[in-house]
Amino acid sequence: MLDNSLHDRIQGNWKQLSGEVQHEWGKLTHNDVEEIKGDVEMLAGKIEERYGVTKAEARRQIERWAIQFLEHKVEQSKSDTTAN
């Protein structure tokens, strides 16, 4: 299960993340991503449906992806700050 802070960060950054979601899980349609609107449980359900994995596996994939993406975003932000 995703911890609440990670869940909140996904929801809060959904506009930025939505394109990355489609890149990561290419079987999700634009309509799927629009419908999800940052709802991690709905995202897990769509991944389960499109990829034939369990919901627990879908959650693990989301967690790994989100941690990686959000860490990269923090690193990018730090380098932008030090460049100024």
Backbone torsions as a table, in degrees:
resi	resn	phi	psi	omega
1	MET	NA	135.3	178.6
2	LEU	-68.9	138.2	177.0
3	ASP	-72.1	157.9	-173.1
4	ASN	-60.1	-38.1	-177.9
5	SER	-66.4	-39.4	178.0
6	LEU	-67.0	-42.7	177.1
7	HIS	-57.9	-46.3	-179.8
8	ASP	-64.4	-38.8	179.9
9	ARG	-67.6	-36.7	176.8
10	ILE	-63.8	-48.3	179.5
11	GLN	-61.2	-43.7	-177.1
12	GLY	-68.2	-24.8	-178.3
13	ASN	-109.9	19.4	-171.3
14	TRP	-57.0	-41.0	-178.7
15	LYS	-58.6	-42.9	178.5
16	GLN	-71.3	-38.1	-174.8
17	LEU	-77.6	-24.0	-171.7
18	SER	-58.8	-40.6	176.9
19	GLY	-65.6	-38.2	178.5
20	GLU	-67.8	-33.2	177.4
21	VAL	-62.1	-45.9	179.4
22	GLN	-65.0	-34.3	177.5
23	HIS	-67.6	-43.2	-178.0
24	GLU	-70.4	-44.3	-178.4
25	TRP	-118.3	80.6	-172.5
26	GLY	-62.3	-17.4	178.8
27	LYS	-78.5	-11.5	176.7
28	LEU	-78.5	134.5	-180.0
29	THR	-84.0	166.3	174.7
30	HIS	-58.4	-41.6	178.4
31	ASN	-62.3	-39.3	176.5
32	ASP	-57.1	-49.9	-176.5
33	VAL	-63.7	-40.9	177.1
34	GLU	-62.0	-41.5	-178.4
35	GLU	-68.1	-35.0	-176.1
36	ILE	-65.5	-43.4	177.1
37	LYS	47.8	39.0	176.3
38	GLY	87.3	0.6	179.2
39	ASP	-78.6	105.3	-174.1
40	VAL	-62.3	-37.4	178.8
41	GLU	-65.8	-38.0	177.5
42	MET	-68.2	-39.7	176.1
43	LEU	-59.7	-45.8	178.5
44	ALA	-60.2	-41.2	178.9
45	GLY	-63.7	-40.5	178.8
46	LYS	-66.7	-41.0	178.2
47	ILE	-64.4	-43.4	177.6
48	GLU	-57.0	-47.1	-177.3
49	GLU	-66.3	-47.5	-174.4
50	ARG	-76.4	-32.9	-173.4
51	TYR	-107.6	-6.4	178.3
52	GLY	68.1	30.0	176.2
53	VAL	-103.6	165.9	177.2
54	THR	-72.5	160.4	178.1
55	LYS	-63.1	-36.6	178.2
56	ALA	-62.6	-41.5	178.0
57	GLU	-66.9	-40.7	177.5
58	ALA	-59.8	-43.0	178.9
59	ARG	-62.9	-41.4	178.1
60	ARG	-61.5	-43.1	178.3
61	GLN	-61.4	-44.1	179.7
62	ILE	-62.4	-45.2	-178.5
63	GLU	-62.0	-47.4	178.9
64	ARG	-59.9	-46.7	-178.2
65	TRP	-63.7	-46.7	-176.5
66	ALA	-64.4	-42.8	179.2
67	ILE	-61.0	-46.5	179.4
68	GLN	-61.0	-48.2	-177.8
69	PHE	-64.2	-47.1	-176.7
70	LEU	-69.4	-34.6	175.8
71	GLU	-65.1	-41.8	178.3
72	HIS	-61.6	-40.5	179.8
73	LYS	-62.9	-41.3	179.0
74	VAL	-65.6	-44.4	178.8
75	GLU	-61.4	-42.6	179.8
76	GLN	-62.9	-41.3	179.4
77	SER	-63.9	-41.4	178.7
78	LYS	-63.2	-43.3	-178.9
79	SER	-69.2	-33.7	176.2
80	ASP	-64.0	-39.6	-178.9
81	THR	-67.7	-43.9	-178.8
82	THR	-72.4	-22.9	178.8
83	ALA	-74.2	-20.1	-177.6
84	ASN	-84.3	NA	NA
